[in-house]
Amino acid sequence: MTSRRRFLGLLAGAAVIGTTGFVVAGQAGNNGLLRSKRPLPTPFTTPLPIPQVKRPARVQGGVEYYTLAQQARDVEILPGVRTRIWGYDGTFPGPTFHLRQGRQAVVELRNELEVPTSMHLHGGVTPPESDGYPTDLVNPVGKKEYTYPMQQRAATLWYHDHRMDFTAPQVWRGLAGMCLVTDTEEENLGLPADKYDVPLLLTDRAFDEDGSFLYPSLHHGPGVEKEYANGVLGDVILVNGAPWPVLEVDATRYRFRIVNGSNARRYELALEPAADLVQIGSDAGLLDKPRKHPSLTVTPGERFDVVVDFHDCPVGTEITLTNRLDGPVMRFKVVRQGPKSAPVPDKLVDIEKLDNPVVTRTFDFRTTTKHHGARMWTINGELFDAAKSLADPKLGTVEKWRISSDFHHPVHLHLAHFQVLSRGAGGPDARDAGWKDTVDVRPYEVVEVLARFDGYRGRYMMHCHNLEHEDMAMMANFFVG
């Protein structure tokens, strides 16, 4: 077992590596909230940035080859001050990959940072050697090729660091980006495209007086470990790396690809003035039909594709995307008339309904203080052990997994996509529709999912996508045979 279980102490060590510009927080707010030490910008004054599109270095034999460098850079996040980030190609978020179903991509990752890394394509159906297992490290000045066959449905994916013991602080520093997979079926639906298809990576951060990122440390006195054990929250909401930004829009329909890339923050997204969020996709692709939501809860690691219709909004209209749990996220401002766009089709794609599981397994996500008196997060009472598997599904089979919890745990499965079968004594929530790879398991709730293990044999893992929980050993292997 690794020392990740003592992540707050370890992160203190990480915080003083070299000249990273990563500052340890000395004080927190309530329930793990870090409060910034410098004046914060007025919301809705910063334009929403759109991450650059990653282009292949070459295409050979039908395979797209990319190079991606992890680099430290000083960038402007808060107006008038520079923040040291660790970013893919030196940007936060990293560049957006546009990949196509059935067209293999090979990404050569070059680590130009001072610490090891491991890159995970979240939602990808990938061979185990390219999955970004926490101990499959790319050392400083090293490089590794990740192969993505893309034998999967069109979907909104994202990629992020997955290093053992340090996922939370390294993602907090900026190691995250988006990957959009397309196919012909989706393209033929007439959904908003090009500049009307907008990625939104939601994160939260806190900042020191000089603009550096803040993050907690056990070295700052008793009680800090307890305060942050539920996860770290920042007091600045960033969308695509910008604080509470504004997007100028045409009076037409937009598709927004929402990714919750926060370490621990949950969002209950809603529009003000009130309007529907029309969900067309979930983690692993389009739904069978659109679903309207007055609000939509998104937990860490989850993705939702939604359509918002500004067609009837007069020029000058301002609409705020807010988190009903704690405040504004960003704003849309209608600045011009837009082209007419087709309504969202009543039928999107066919979705096979899973049934006939070959086995039922139970996994309990729960806290414990049995390990040296420290509060740790476990699965079935066990801390993560890289040498042990808690399940051995067979390739091509469907299993029922019953997941229980004592806290909010967004549970993520590598490789396998699943369908939510039930919550407690009832059926799934409306937002559980479609194919998923991450599911929100609420306190003292049992969620049943049907998971299909397609693609590849080998070692994969499940874990809580609250990154601080993951860093406190809330992970487990499963081996597909």
N, C-alpha and C positions, 0 to 999 in steps of 0.2 A: 504494500500500500504506500501511497505517496503522502507527503506532508500537506497536500492540498486541504486537508481537513482543518488546518490552522490558517486558512487563507488570509485572514486579516493581518496576521504577523508577516506572512510571506509577501503580501502586497506592500507592506511597509518597506521590505527590502527592495521590491521592484521599483518603488517610488524614488529611490535614490540612485538608480543605475545611471552612471555616466551623466550626460547632459540632456536627459530626455525632456526636461521641462515639465515633468509630472509631479504635482505638488500634493502632499498628504494633507488631508483635511484635519483641522484641529478641533472642530466643533460641528455638531450636527443639529438639525432640527428634530421634529417629532418623527418617530417611526422610520428612522433611516434616511430622512430628508437632509441632504447637504445644502447649506445656504451659501450662496456666492458672497465673496468679500468685496466686490466692486459694484458700482452702480450698473444696473442692467438697462438694455435698450428699451425704448418704447415699442410695444408690440405693433406689428403690421407696418413697419417702416423699412424693412429689408426685403428686397425682391427675392422670390423663391428661386434658388439656383437649380438648374437641371444638370445632373451629373453627365460628364462627357461619355460618349459611346465608345466602347473599346473596339478597335479594328484589328483583324488578324494580321500578324506579321507576314503570313503567306498562306496560300491554299494549295494543297498538294494531294492528288489522288482522292479528292472529295473530302479531305480532312482540313479543318481550319486550325492553324497553329497561332497561338498567342504567347506573348511574353508579358509578365506582370511583376512589377518590382514593389517590395514593401520598403517604404522609405520614411524617414523623419523629416518633417517640414514645418516651417512657421507659416501659419495661414491666418487670415482675418476672419474670425467667427463673430466676435463682438466688435462693433464699429470702433475703429481707432486703436485697436490693440491686437497684438499677434499672439497666437496660441500654438504651442508645439504639439503637433499631432503625429501619430503613426498611421500612415495611409497607404493603400494600394495605389501605386503610381504616384505616391505623395499627395493624394487628395482624400478628403473626407466629405461625403462618402467616396468610395472607390469608383472607378468607371463602371458603367452599366454594360454588361454583355448581352448581345442579341443573338441567341442561338436558335437553331431550327431542329425540330423533331427529325430524327434519323440521320442528322449530319454530325459526325463526330467532331469534337473539339479537344485539342490538347493544349493545356496551359502550362507554360514553364514559369514557375514561381521562383523569383530571386529574392533572397532575404538580405536586405541591406541595413537591417536593424542591428541592435546590440544584443538581442535576446533570441532564443529559438521561437519558432512559430509552427502552426499546423493549420492549413486552410480547409474548411468544410463547406461544400456546396449544399446548403440547407434545402432539402426537398429533392435533391438529385438522386437518381437511380444510377449508382456508380460502382465500379469494382472496389473491393475492400481496400486495396492499396492506394486508391485515389479518394477515399471517403473522408480523409482528414481526421483519422483516429487521434486521440489526444497525445499519444506517445510517438506517433509517426512524425517526428520533428524535422524541420528544415533549420539547420543551425546558421548562425550569422556567417555571411559571405558564401553560404551554400545555396543550392537550387534543387528543385524537384519538378518533375513533370506529372501533372494530374490529367488523367484521361477521362473525358466525359462523353460516353457513347450517344447520349440523348435519345435513347430508346424509351421515351416516355411522352406523356401528353403535354400539350402546350400549357404553360403555367407561369406564375410569378414566383421565382425562386430568389434566394439571396445567398451571399457567401460571407463568411466571417472567420476570424481566428478561433481556434479550438484547442489551444495549447493546454496540456495538463497543468493544473494548479493556477493558471493565469488567464483563463478565458475572459473573466469579467474585466480585469483592468486593461487587457490588451484590446478588447472590443471598445471599452470606454475611451481609450486613446484614439480610436478611429478606424480600426481594422474591420470594415464592413462595406459591402456594396451589393448591388442588385444584378440579377440575371433573368432576362425575360426570354422564355422559350415560346416559339410560335409554330403553327402548323397550318395546312391549307384549310382544314375544317373551320378553324377560328377565323381565318382571314375572310372566308366567304360569308360571314354573318353580318358584315357591314357595321361592325362596332367602331366607335371613335378610334381614329388612328393618327399616326404622325404626331403633330404638335398637340393634338387633342387626346393623346394617350400619355399620361403624366405619371412618373414614378414618385411616390411619397415615402421616404424612409423616415420614420418617427423615432427620435431618440431624446434623451434628457441628459443634461450635464450640469455641473456646478463649476464656478470659476474663482480663482484666487484674485487678489488685487491687481496682479500684473497680467492677468488674462490666462494664466496656466490652468489646466484642468485640476480640480480637486478630487481626491478619493480617500477613503478612510484608512486608518492604521491602528493596529492594536497598541502601538507604542505611545499613543496619546492618552493613556490613562485607563483606569478601570471603567467598565460599563460600555466601552465602545464596541466590543465584540457582540454583546447582547443587542445593542442598538441597531447594528447593521446586519444581524443574522437573517432578517427577513428580506434582505435585498437593499441595494443602494439606489436612491432616487436623487436626481438633480432638480434644482429649482428653475432651470431654463429649458424650455421645450424647443428642440431643434427639428426642423423638417429639411431634409437634404442638407443638413449641416448648418442651417441658418436659423437664428432665433425668431420665433413667432413671425414667419415671413408672410408676404402678401403676393398673390399671383393675379396678374391682370389677365382676364379671360374674355373671350368672345361670347356673345349671346347665342350659345349652341350647346350641344351635349359634349361632356368630357368623360373620359375613362380615367379613373385614378387607381393606381396599383399601390395599395397601402401595405406597408411592411412595418410591424412593430419590432424595431431593432434595439429597443431599450433593454437595459440589464434586468430590470424588475418591474417597471411601471406598467400598469394596466390602463387602457384608454376606453372610455365609453364615448365613442364619437357620435356627434350630432351636429346638424346644421342649424344656425340661428340667423335670420328667422327660420322657423321650422319648415323643413322639406325632407322628402324621403331620400335615403341612401339606397339606391337600387343595386343590390348585390348580384353580380354575374359570375363571380369566381371565388374560389377558396384556395387553400394552400396548394393543392395539386392540380388545379385546372378549373375550367368552366363548370358551372352548374348545369343541371338539366333544363332549368327555367329560371328566370330572374325572380328575386325575392326582395320586397320592399321592407326597409327597416326605418323606424323613426330614430333609432340609435343603434349602434353596433359596437359591441365590446370586443376589443382586440388585445390579446395577451402576448407577452414576449415570444417572438418566433412565428406568430401567426401572420398570414397574409389574407387580405380580402380585396378583390377587384370590384369597384363600384362605379356606377354611372351617375353623374349629377347633371341635371338638365337646367341650363341657364337661359334657355330659349325665350322664355316669357319675361325675363328680367330686364327692365329698362336700363339703358346706359347710365352708369353712376351707382347702380345697386351694389351694396356691400353685403356679403354673406360670410359669416364666421364659422369655421370648423372648430368646435369646442370639445373638450374632454369634460363630460358631466361630472366626473369624479373630482376634478381639481382646477379647471380653468381653460383658457383659450389655447388653441394649437396653431392656427393660421387663418388667413382671410383671403377670400376671393373678391375681386373688384371687377365688375363688368364695365369694360371700357369701349367696346365697339359692337356693332351688329356682327353676327356670325353667319356662316353658311347653314342652310337647312340640313339637318341630319336625320337619317332614318331612325324610327323608334327602335328600342331594344326588342328583338324578336321574342315572341311568347315562348318559343322553343329554342334552346341553345344547342346542347349536345346530348347524345345518348349516354347514359351512365349505367353500367352494369351493376345490378344490386347483388352484393355479396351474400352468400348463405352457406350452409353446410360446413361450419367450422369443424376441423378434425380434432381439436382439443380446446379446453378452456383453461386459461392461466390467470392467476391473481397476483397483482403487484400493489403493495401498499407503500405509499410515499409519506414518510412520517419523520418527525424530529425525535432525537434521543439525546440524553446526557450520559449514556452508559460508557462512552469512550473517553476515559481520563477526565470525566467531569465537564468537558466542553460540550456545548450545544452543537450537534451535527445533524445533517439531513440524510436519511437512509431510504433504501428500497428494500422491502421485506426485512427490515431490521438490520440490514447489512450496509456497511460502507463500501464504496467502489473498490473492487479488486480486479486489476487488469488480467489476472490469470484465471478468473472464474466467469462462467456464464450462468445466467438465471433462466435461460430458455434455449431450446434447440429446435426451432421450426424447420420444416423441410421445404426446399425450394418448390414454389408453385402451389403451396397449400394456403388455406385460410384458417386463421385461429381467432378465437374469441379471447380478448384480454379484458379482465375486470380490474379497473384502476381505482384505488381508493386513496383518500388524502386527509390530512389534518390541517391543511393550509391551502392557499392558492398556489397550485402547481400546474404550469403549462407543460404538459408531458409531450416530449418530442421523440419520435422513432426515426432512426437513420434507415435508409433504404426502403423500408416498407411504407406504403400508403394504406390508409384505412378509412372506414366509414363508421360514424358514431351510431351506435345501436340504441342506447338508452342512457338516461340520467336518473339515478335513483329508481323510483317506481314508475317514472314516466318515460316518454320518448325523448328523442334528442331536441335541443333547442333549434329554432329556425336558423340560427347562424352556424349550426353544426352540419348543414347540408353539404353534399358533395364529397369529393376525395380530400382527405386531410393527412398531414403528417405531424401536426401539433394540436393538442386538445386541451382546453381549459378544464382542469379538475378543481372544483371549488371546495372550501373547507367541509370536511365530513360528508363528502359526496362520493358516490360510486358511479363511475362512468364505464359503460361497456362499449368496446369497439370491435369491429371485425377487420382484421389486418391480413393483407395478402403479401406473401413474401416472394416477390418476383425479382428477376434480374440476375442475381449473382449469389454464389455460395461464399461463405467466409464469415469473419467476425465483424459484427456491427454493434451498435449500442442504442440504448434509450436513456433519457435523462430529463430532469427538470430544466426548462429553458429560462427559469430565473437564474441568471448566470452566477450570482453569489451562492445559490443552492448547489448548482453544478460544481462550483469551486469548493464546496464543503461535502463532496463525495456522493451527491445524489445522482449517481449514474450506475448503470449495469450493462454488462455485455449480453448479447444473444448471438448464437452461432447458427447461421443458415447452412444446412447440410443437404 
